[in-house]
Amino acid sequence: MKKIFLATLFLILASQLTYAQINSFSQDNKNAKLYEKTEFSIKLTGQWDNPYLQEDVALDMLITSPAGKKLILPCYYESGKSGAESTWKARFAPQETGTYHYTFKFSKSGNAVSTSKEGQFAVAKSAKNGFIHPKNNWAFQFDNGIPFRGIGENIAWESRSSDDSKFFKGLHENPKYNYEYMLPSLAKHGGNFYRTWISAWNLPIDWHKGFNSNRYTPSDKYFNPSAIAKMDRLVTLSDSLGVYIMLTLGQGDYNTRDGGFSPNAADFFVNPKSMQRYKNRLRYIIARWGYSTSIGAWELFNEVDNVQFGNKAKPISADSIVVWHDVMSAYIKETDPYQHLVTTSISHRDLKGLNSLKCIDFNQKHIYKNTASIPEAIVKYEDDFKKPYVIGEYSYEWDWSKNFDDFPLEMDSDFKRGLWYGLFSPTPILPMSWWWEYFDNRGTDAYFNRVKTISDQMLANGNNLEQVKTTASVADVKTLGVKAGRKTFVYAFNPTDAKQALRVQFDSKGSKLTVRVYDCESGQYKKATLTKKGEQVELSVSEIAAKSDMVFIVTEGGK
């Protein structure tokens, strides 16, 4: 019986080998550079039912770095038919200089059936900083050690064909709100980070039709070619502008009506077929775009608690959602050779256990109509769960059935306040506003440059920032302090309708202190008075205008 089994197994493997062969491979761009894309084309002959399903077939690039580090890079199918020669691609961004060695391995049903001969390529230096990685609650850091704090907004999607806004339908449907307009505008205004969605109407990589957008073409292919092409352009554009993406992956087209395996969201989180389908989706995304240093973070879900309570009468089990996130975040860490940051988000309802998952690098929630609570919320979540916390969305108003032009100044002020409260809180990505078209139309988003001016000064003194306790002479004035090396920054906001004389106190052991004041609205520097008694420092200005803010910059050493 054993002999029969072995003979049968031999015939199966022999059959697979007959129809699986890596024929050739080539390096498309010969001058490989540090942190930049090096692309390879692989020609192979193999048989499959679906080349996008790793349980059917898979191609991996096995890499040995100059320092001897072993990497497995997933490759992706490009073109060709089963049983004939096909083209596959590998996109790799080296994180070391020197000579790399590699082979390609083709697998059928989980078994290696063909391995290429060895290749090698040399990597030269570049001016790039590399990928973003964890550092501490205040900042992330690049591969080269340079600190990073994200300043930006949600640009969740390009304009749709039909928008349901009661007052801003025309604005939200305006064709100019595409990535080619919005991303250069973000960069010009001082932003370096944005959040965008893969969804049925934006970057719909695994939807076939019904996009509510004329930017995409219906297709029966497993992944939509027009969405893939758009995503390619988006990543290239982001890289050229030096802006970083929090890519919200979403659940994809999991529903049976869209070609998936689950009839509803509750089934999606537990159905093994849906979970395997999602892993294949992740593998393709990592294989095609994981090389990009402009991918700042993979975000598994937008407001997963709203998905949980999609049916309020029968909410989805929190345990199943948390287990799903545990499995998928671990899969990303196993599959992504660059170890991009991984996150997910809630609207306002916490799911027990979600904030403690090992492979989630930072936690998120969204805060609307309560921007003043941002500093306290960040500190509380970080104290509770010992990892960075980010406010992924905020605004003065969330209800799109209201006319924001009835309270535009409040919208603008809240936009600015969220940025400053984030800058002076221990968060590596400043809170990100919603309503990107509205704030672009008003010119409010040009304000990013004001915040960037102070953020750059903070990070120039290192990424080991720390909070400083401050006390204001006027009870209604909000003050926040941050120490960065030899500089201490104190933010003050006067929310009242009257100008105020202001004194702010904090403790410092530094000597030869000097001070100047940055006017947040004008971007100009002004004079202030500083006195020091023992370790107590007092800063004073004769006037802080109504509904205005400023930043005191105190420098030790007299410079």
N, C-alpha and C positions, 0 to 999 in steps of 0.2 A: 504493500500500500504506500509506504514511504517512497519507494522508487517511482511509483506512478505519479505521486504528488510532485517530486523533484523534476521529473521529466516534463510534466505539465507546466511547472513554473519556468523551466528552462525555455520551453517553446514560447511562452508569453513574453519573457524578456527578450528572446531572440527576435520575436515579431516587432517588439517596440524598438529595438536597436536597428532593425531593418528600415524602419520608417522614421528614424530620429537621428539626425546627423548635423552637427555644426559644420558648415561648409567653409566659411571664411569670416573674418572680421577686420575692421579698419578703424583707425582713429580719424575722425572727420576734421578736427582742427588740431594741427600739429604742434602749436606752441601753447602747451598747457601752462596755466598760471594759477597761483595760489588763490583759492576761494572763487575761482571763475569756472564756468561750465566747460568741461571737456566731453565731447559727444563721440560715441562709438556706434557704428553700424554693424550689425551681425546678420549674416545670411545663414539660414538653416532650413533643413527639410524635416518636417514632423507632421504627425497626425493628431488632430484634436476635434472636439465638438465645439469648444469655445476657447480661444486663446487668451481671454481675459480672466479665466478661472484657474487659479493656481492648483486646485485639486485635479484639474485636467492636465494642463501643461504650465511650466514656469521656466523662465530663463533668469539666471543670477550671474552677476559678475563677482568673482572671488578675488579680492584685492589684498595685497600686502603692501603696507605703507613703507616709506624709507626707514621709519623707526621700528618696523617689524609688527605693526598693529594689523590684525586681521579684520577685514571688513567684508560684509556681504551686501552688495548693492542690487536691489531688484531691478530688472529690466522690463521693458514693455513692448508689446506687439505693435508693429507699425502697419504692415500690409502683407498680402499674399494669402494663398489658399492652403488648406490642409492637404497634405500629401505632395505639395509642390514647394519650390523654394520660396521662403518668406523672409521679410526684413523685420528685424527687431532693433531696438535702440537702448543704449545705456547712456545716462546723463550723470556725470560725476563732477563734483567740485572738491578738489583736493584741499586738505587742511594742513599739509606739510609740504615743504620743498624737498627736492631730491628725486630719486628714481623709484617709481612704483612698479610692481610686478602683478600680473593678473592672468586669470583664465576665465572662461565662460562655461557654465554648467547648465545643461538643458535637462529638465525633469519631466517625466510622464507619470501621472498618478502618484506623485510623491517620490518616485524612484529616479535617480540619476541615470540617464540613458546615453548621454553624450557629453564629453568634455573637450574643450578646445586645447590647442597647444598654448604655451605661455607667451604672453606679450609683455612689453614694458614701455613706459613713457617717463619723461623727465618733466618736473614741475619747477618753474621759475617763480620768483617773488612777484607780488603785485602790490598795488596801493590800497587794496581793499582791507576791511577790518575783520571779515569773517562772519560766522554765524552768531546769533544771540543766544546766550546761555544764562542760567541763574547766577546771581551773585549774592544779593541780600534783599531785604524788603524794600529798600530805597531804589535800587537800580539793578538792571541786568548788566552783562558785560559781553563784549565780542571775544572771539577766539584770541585776539592779540592783547586782550586785557583792558582795552579802552571801555569806560563805562557808557551805558546807554539808558536814557529815560525817554519813554514814548510820549510825544506831544501830538495830538491829532483829534480825530473825530470819526464817527461812523459815516462811511460812504457805502451803505449796505447794498445798494444796487444802482444800476443805471436807470434812466427814466423808462417808465413802462408805457405801453401803447394806451392803456386805459387805467387811470388812477381813480380811487374812490374818495379822494379828499373833497370835502364840501366846499372849502374856500380856496384851495390851492391846486385844484385839478390841473389847470393850465401850466402852472409852474412845475409840478411834478411830472408832467408829460413832455416838458420841453426837451427836444432832442439834444440840446447842448449839454445836458447832464449825463455825459458819458465819461469813461475813465480818462480819455485823452484830454478832456477839459478839466475834470475835477482833480486829478492827481498833480499835474503841473501847478494848478492853483494852490493846492495844499502845500507843496514844496516851496513855492514862491512866498507864501505867507508864514513860513517858519515851521510847518508841521513835518513830522518824520514818521508818523504811524497812523494807520487807518484800519477799520474793521469792515469787512465785506462778506457777503453771503453767497454760498452755492444754494440755489433754490430753483423752483419751477420756472421763475421768470428772470433769473439772473445766473449766468454761468451754469446752465442746466445740463451738466455733463452726462447725467444718466436719465434724462427725460427725453421722450421721443416727439412730443408735440404739445400744443396748448401752452405756449410760453408767455402770453400777454406781452409780447415783445417782437418787433420785426427785425431784431438783431440776430435771431437764430432761425435755422432752417429745420423743418421736421425731417426725421431720419429713423429708419428701422435698425440702425447699427447699435451695438451694445452701448457704446459711449458716443454721444452726439458730436459729430465732427465740427460743427460750427461753434459749439460751446468749448470744445477742446482748443480750437484755434484762438478763440477770444481769451481763454485762460493763458495760453502761451504768450499772447501779446501783453496781457496784464502783468505777468511776471517780468517780462523783459522791460516794460515801461517803468515798473516800480524800481527795478534794479538800476535803470539809467538815472532815475531821479533821486535815489538814495532814500526812498520811503519804504516802510516795512508794513507787512500785511498780517493782521489777525484774520486768518481764513476760516470762516464759520462753515463747517462741512455739512451740518444738518443730517437728517436721516435719509436723504436721497429718495428715489422712487420705490420705496419699500412695498407700496400697496399692490395688491393683486391686480387692481384695475390698470396699474402702470407697468405691469410685467414683473412685479415682485412676488413675495411669498406670503405676505401678511395682510389680513383683511382690515386690521386696525393697528393703532399705535401700541396698545397693550401687548398684542401678539409679537410685534416687531422686536420688543426688548427681550423676548424669551425664545422665539422660534429659532432653532439651530440653523435652518436654511437661510433665514434673514440675517443672522449673525455672520454666517460664512459669506453671504453676498456682500455684507458691509466690509468685511476684512478684505475681500477682493477689490472693492472700491478704494479702500485705504491704500492697498498695495499699489494700485495704478497711480493714485495721486502722488504718493511718495516717489515712485519710479520716474514719473514724468516731471514733477516740479520740486521734488525734495532737494535737488541740487542748489536751489536758489537761496542765497543769503537774504533775499528780500522777504522770504517767508519768516515772519517774526514768531508766529505761533499757530498751531493747529487748534481750532476751537471745535469741539465735538458737537455741541448743541447751543442754539440760541434759546434761552429761557425754557429750560427743560421742565420746570415746574408748571408752566402753562400747557405743555404737552401732557403732563401728568394729570392736570385737571381739565383737559379738553372736554371730557364728559364729567361734569361736576357731580352728577348723581352716582357715578361709578368711577372714581379716580383710579389711576394705575398705581400698582404697588410701588412705593418708593424703593423697596429692597431690590426689585427687578431692575429698576433704572440705575441704581447705584452699582449693582453687579455688572450690568452692561457696560457702564463707564469704566469700571475696573478692568474688564476684559479688553475693551477697545483701546484704552490708554496704554495698557501693557503691551498690546500688539503693536502699537505705533512705536513704542520704545524698542521693541525687538526688531522692527523692520526698518526703521529710519536710521541710517548710518550716521547722520549728522546730529541726531538727538535734538531736534527742534523742540521748543517749548510746547507743552500740551496743556490745554485748559478746557473749560466748559462754562456755561453761565446759567444763572437762575434770574427770574424776574424779581421776586420778593419773598418767596417761600422756600426755606431751606429743606433739603432732603437729608435725613439723618445718615451720616457716613460719607456723603458726597465730598465734603470739604477735607476729608482725611485720607483720600486715596493716594497711594504711594506715587503713582505715575502721572498725577495731575500736578503740574509745576506751580501753578498759581490759581487761586479761586477768584470768582467773579459774582457780582450781582448788579442789578440795574436800579437806579434811584431816580424817581420822578417826583416833582412837586415838593422836594425836601432836600435841596442841595446843601443847605446849612448843616445837615447831618453827616456829610461825607467824611470829614476828618475823624469823627468819633467812630463811624462804622468801620473804616479801614483799620484803625488801631484795635478795635474790639475783635474783629475776625482774625487778625494776625496774632493777637494774644491767645485766642482760643485754639487756633489750628496750626500755628508755628510755620506759616508759609506766606508768601506775598499775596496781597489782596488788591483787586482792580475793580473800579467802577466802569463797566463796559458800556453803559448808556446812562445819560442823565439829561434832564431838561426842566424848565419851569413848568411845562405842560406836556402831557402825553396824549391828550384827547384830540384827535385829528378832526373831530366834528366842530371844534371851536375855531374862531377866527383869531389867529395870533396877532393880527394887526390891531386888535382891540387893546393889546397890552405889549406892544413891541419893545418898549424900553425895559420892561421886566424880563422879557425873553433875552434881550442882549445882556443885561446885567447878570442874569443867572448863568449864561454861557461863560462869561468872564470869571465869575466867582468859582465855578466848578474847577476851572483850570488852576486858579491860584490856590484853592483849598487842596487840590491834588498835589501841586508842586511842594507845598509845605507839609505834606503828609507822607508817611513811609510807604509809598506805592511806586513801583517801577514804570507804570504806564499811567499818565495823568487821566482823570475821568474824561470820557469821550462823549461829546454831545450828540444828540439825535437832530433831525431836521436839517440835513446838510444843504438842501436846495434853498430853504428859507434863509439860512444864515449867509449863504453865498449871495443871494439876491439883495440882502441888506448890507453886504460888505463886512459883516461882523467877524467873519473868520480870518480877516487880515490881522486880528488881534493875537493870533498865535505868536507872531514875532515879538510881542511885548513879553510874553511868558518865556519864550526861548532865550531872550537876553539874560534873564536872571538864572534860568536853568543852566545855561552854558557856564556862567560864573560859578555856580555851585559845583558842577561836575569838574571844572578846571582845578578845583581843590581836592579832588578825589571822590570816589563813590562811597566812602564810609561816612555818610551823613548821619546826623543825630538830631532829635528834636530838642528844642530849648523851651523851657517854661517861661512864658511872658505874662506881664500884668499891665493892663491899660488903665489910665486915669479916668477914662470915660467908660461907664459900664456897657453901653450899647456898642462900643467899637470892638470888633473882632480882631484879635491879634494871634499870630502863629509864628514860631521861631524855628530856625534850622541852623545848626553849626556845620560848616564845611571847611575843615582845615583851619586856617588862620582867619577865616571870615565867618561872621554870624549874620544871617539874614532874618529880618523881622518884618512880617507882612501885617499891614493894618488896613481894615476896611471900615468906613463909616457909613452904616446903612440909614442913618437918620436924614431928615430933611433940612438940617441946619449944619453949618460949618462948626468945627470944634477945635479948640486948642487941645493938643494931645501930648501926653507923656507916657512912655512905655518903659518898663523896667524888666531886667533879666540879670542873671548872675553870670559872671565871667572872671576867670583867673588871669586873663590876658592883660598885657601891659601895652602902653603907648597906643591906645585905641584912637582911631579916627572914624568918622561917619559921614556918609552922604546918603541922600534920599532919591530913590527912583520913582518918578511919577508914572503910575501904571497906564494912565490914559494917554499922556503926551509922549512918553518914552524919554523925557528929559530928566536930568539930574539936578537936584536942588540941595541947598544947605540945610543942615539940622544941627542941633546942639547936643553935645554928649558930656555928661558928668559921671564920675566914678567915685564911689565911697566904699573902700574895701573891695569886696567882690561884686557889689551891686552897681550895675550900669543903668543910667537913666538917659533915654533919648527923648528929645522934645522938639516939636514944631509949633509955630504959632497958629497954624491953621491946617486942618484936613477938611477939604470941601465936602459938602453934602453928597452922599451916595458916591463917594470916590474912594480910591485906595492908593497906597504907596508901599514901597519896600525900603526899609532902612538897611544899609549895608555897612556893617562895622568890621573894620580890619585891624588886626593886631600887628604891632611892629611899626606903626607909623607910616605905612605906605598904602 
